[in-house]
Amino acid sequence: MDSPSPLDQITERVERLLVRHAELQRANALLTAQVVSLTQERDSLRSRLNTARTRIDALLEKMPPPPADAPATPTDLPKEAE
């Protein structure tokens, strides 16, 4: 058998590279779409977080101040005798 000519080898190599290029373009398009989707999801979650934070802040503003004799933190509560 004769070995392929250099021109045939180059042609085959170029064809393989073109196929690989097309595969990479498809993969890149899928990844780009995924980035867009995840960016939208992140932005939506950020918006929900900010809304929740605003609502919590509003609720905290409405709470009456604690009595003067109330413990500062839950760890300051007296322990019950067992």
C-alpha positions as CSV (number, residue, x, y, z in Angstrom):
1,M,0.0,0.0,0.0
2,D,1.1,3.5,-0.7
3,S,1.2,5.9,2.1
4,P,-1.1,9.0,1.7
5,S,0.5,11.9,0.0
6,P,1.4,15.0,2.1
7,L,-1.5,16.9,0.5
8,D,-3.9,14.1,1.4
9,Q,-2.6,14.1,5.0
10,I,-3.0,17.9,5.2
11,T,-6.5,17.7,3.7
12,E,-7.5,15.0,6.2
13,R,-6.1,17.0,9.1
14,V,-7.9,20.2,8.0
15,E,-11.2,18.3,7.8
16,R,-10.7,16.9,11.3
17,L,-9.9,20.4,12.6
18,L,-13.0,21.8,10.9
19,V,-15.1,19.1,12.6
20,R,-13.5,19.8,15.9
21,H,-14.0,23.6,15.4
22,A,-17.7,23.0,14.8
23,E,-18.0,20.9,17.9
24,L,-16.3,23.6,20.0
25,Q,-18.5,26.3,18.6
26,R,-21.6,24.2,19.6
27,A,-20.2,23.7,23.1
28,N,-19.3,27.3,23.4
29,A,-22.9,28.3,22.4
30,L,-24.3,25.9,25.0
31,L,-22.0,27.3,27.7
32,T,-22.8,30.9,26.7
33,A,-26.6,30.1,27.1
34,Q,-25.9,28.5,30.4
35,V,-24.0,31.6,31.6
36,V,-26.9,33.8,30.6
37,S,-29.4,31.5,32.4
38,L,-27.3,31.4,35.5
39,T,-26.7,35.2,35.5
40,Q,-30.5,35.7,35.3
41,E,-31.1,33.2,38.1
42,R,-28.4,35.0,40.2
43,D,-30.0,38.4,39.6
44,S,-33.4,37.0,40.5
45,L,-32.1,35.5,43.7
46,R,-30.3,38.8,44.6
47,S,-33.5,40.7,44.1
48,R,-35.4,38.2,46.3
49,L,-32.8,38.5,48.9
50,N,-32.9,42.3,48.9
51,T,-36.7,42.2,49.1
52,A,-36.6,39.8,52.1
53,R,-33.9,41.9,53.8
54,T,-36.1,45.0,53.3
55,R,-39.1,43.2,54.8
56,I,-37.2,41.9,57.7
57,D,-35.7,45.4,58.4
58,A,-39.3,46.8,58.3
59,L,-40.5,44.2,60.8
60,L,-37.6,44.8,63.1
61,E,-38.4,48.5,63.0
62,K,-41.9,47.8,64.2
63,M,-40.8,45.6,67.1
64,P,-41.0,47.3,70.5
65,P,-37.7,47.8,72.3
66,P,-36.9,45.1,74.8
67,P,-37.6,45.8,78.5
68,A,-34.7,47.2,80.4
69,D,-34.4,44.1,82.6
70,A,-34.4,41.7,79.6
71,P,-31.2,39.7,79.0
72,A,-29.1,41.1,76.1
73,T,-28.6,37.7,74.4
74,P,-30.2,34.3,74.7
75,T,-27.0,33.0,76.4
76,D,-27.7,35.4,79.3
77,L,-31.0,33.7,80.1
78,P,-31.0,32.0,83.5
79,K,-30.7,28.2,83.4
80,E,-33.6,26.3,84.8
81,A,-32.9,23.9,87.7
82,E,-33.4,20.3,86.7
